[in-house]
């Protein structure tokens, strides 16, 4: 009898615990449902991005654009920014009315954009440059026997800003690869004699994996100097003025400043006057 009574008592206590747990779970679920009902969903903002490290790369676990969007999403509760990858040659239509995206970060109007695409561009945000690199430092004028590497869709002064892969190869002996990482591998294996990299890419590798650029020589002068901007499509889910207010609020954000240093990027206002003059002269 004592054993039976004890068993019943244990059973009752167990049932009571289950009931309390079920009640608590019901209250949590009800609270979550209430919060979801009262909290409006964020407006999606799709950001077009193509292979352009360290700004963005689907081949790398981290990139500056990803870090920036994390901060933007954390600092406000109206919009949710997410990345949609496009090919470089598709970026012009990506933020059009028929396109997949609303905005593109770290782009330059000098890279083939015209008013017919209907967009609004920000002031320059970050300086950048393309420069020729090689495993030798004796000659920086490629001969007819040399092959130069570039990236599909990138604009170079070397090719007179023509991005057609066929024209690049026939007239300038330039092979167009899918990424700067591919070009670096080709240069290392002597499949090309010269490669055009962005200075941002090389600076980033110098910090993150210096062995990859060991023995690499840089041409004395840049091929192209540019600034990157934010371009917002005419039918964007977020107004240009509102987006730039959010971006400008992040200028002194410690997390953003740390990310700029980590990826070797320099804001326009932080650059030296000589660099600014170089950019101005090249655009004239």
Number of C-alpha atoms within 10 A of each C-alpha: 6 7 8 9 10 11 12 12 12 12 12 12 12 12 12 12 12 12 12 12 12 12 12 12 12 12 12 12 12 12 12 12 12 11 11 11 10 9 10 10 12 13 13 15 18 22 22 25 26 21 21 20 24 22 22 22 19 13 11 9 8 15 19 20 20 17 16 19 17 15 16 19 15 11 13 11 13 12 18 17 20 17 18 15 20 17 14 18 15 15 22 20 16 26 26 21 15 9 15 17 28 25 30 24 19 19 22 18 18 13 17 14 14 11 8 8 15 18 21 16 19 18 12 18 18 19 23 21 18 23 22 23 25 23 17 14 13 9 9 15 9 13 12 8 8 14 19 26 27 27 25 20 23 19 19 20 13 18 18 10 16 16 20 15 16 13 13 22 16 10 9 18 19 24 19 23 16 14 19 23 17 15 24 22 13 17 21 17 10 13 14 19 20 28 26 26 23 22 20 21 21 23 18 18 18 16 13 13 12 13 11 15 16 10 13 16 15 21 18 11 11 16 18 20 23 22 20 22 19 22 23 27 25 18 17 17 16 20 14 19 12 10 17 16 10 13 15 12 12 17 12 9 12 10 13 17 15 11 17 18 12 16 22 20 21 16 16 17 12 9 12 9 10 9 12 16 10 14 18 12 9 11 10 5
